[in-house]
């Protein structure tokens, strides 16, 4: 029997850090209000007057310093709604980062546009503005920067590129609720549109849900129509002006999200305090380094606590094996994204002709082999990254020492894993 828990040794930590999803009496109270009201439907436009959806939209938009918030079923359709509202469609190219959840890319495909995947920065895994500039063509119509892990993208450079080439910018902020950039601006309002997710793992959650933010009233109205069956205010239930799809957010979920929003600032502060504490502690752990960022982030949303792992400092133990050992010691962690988006199986055998649209769409007029995209930085990051779940950072600061102790224990007994 070895000393490491993965080999039968004693587990270093035997209790949970912080249970997630988190709730208290506020979620229970607001949900009960919805149930007792017998108004369980957010209305024909999706956030009609007097609904919890309307209340949540207004409060979240104000929190993110946006004029408008358009709630919806989830973060994936939030991106799709934003793209449709911006007029993105067949033959249009949309630049997206190589490291992100598939939804950033799949939403582009849903509107029959072409996702153009570019590399990310080594410092924070956010999209590299220099790579955006290289990727712009006469068919480029939009950029979707992702504020990865809670870091803020360099929106000044991105907006400069967008202005020069007349491009729409949609900020995918699913990882960055409440994050502040270097100038103190919240994410989701610098670009033309912003999108957020409230899926169960996110910093704010109702299990599912999403929202689009914007300061543009015309885009806001288009988002509402695409969110709720193409209806205009004050008109018949059966009159539809755009593609009639129902992407509305349920009233019960809206009620839960109002409660989640009320404690978000407190949770973000705690996560940043604990991350700063850990960063100091990691100075004494050879081979584990927190991602430093590129100076664009004042307050990190910390959806993911990103660490760089050097296997040579752990006797050559692979990153994946290290993460397995870390979990066995009671430290919730994972490897992050196993590969850049382009290496997903869905891109290996794209059918020819119309069945391969939009890649083989005759209106596009170009040949694309997305699986062969060169992404050296992303490839390297996907081999080196270790992620600590964000809820771990909500535990008391004294519990952070267990993270360090588990890593030191693994390092001292790394030969057991070879």
Secondary structure, DSSP 8 states (H G I E B T S, - for coil): --SSGGGT---S--S-SS-SS---HHHHHHHHHHHHHT-----TTSS-TTSHHHHHHHHHHHHTT-SEEEEESBHHHHHHHHHHHTT--TT-EEEEESSS-HHHHHHHHHTT-EEEEE-B-TTTS-B-HHHHHHH--TTEEEEE-B-GGG----HHHHHHHHHHHT-EEEEE-TT-TT-EETTS-BTTSSSSEEEEE-BTTSSS-SBSBEEEEES-HHHHHHHHHHHBTT--TTS-TT--SS---B----HHHHHHHHHHHHTHHHHHHHHHHHHHHHHHHHTTSTTEEE----S-EEE---SEEEEEE-GGGGTT--HHHHHHHHHHTT--EE---SS-GGGSGGGTS--SGGGGTTTT-TTT-S---GGG---HHHHHHHHHEEEEEGGGGGS-GGGHHHHHHHHHHHHHTGGGG-
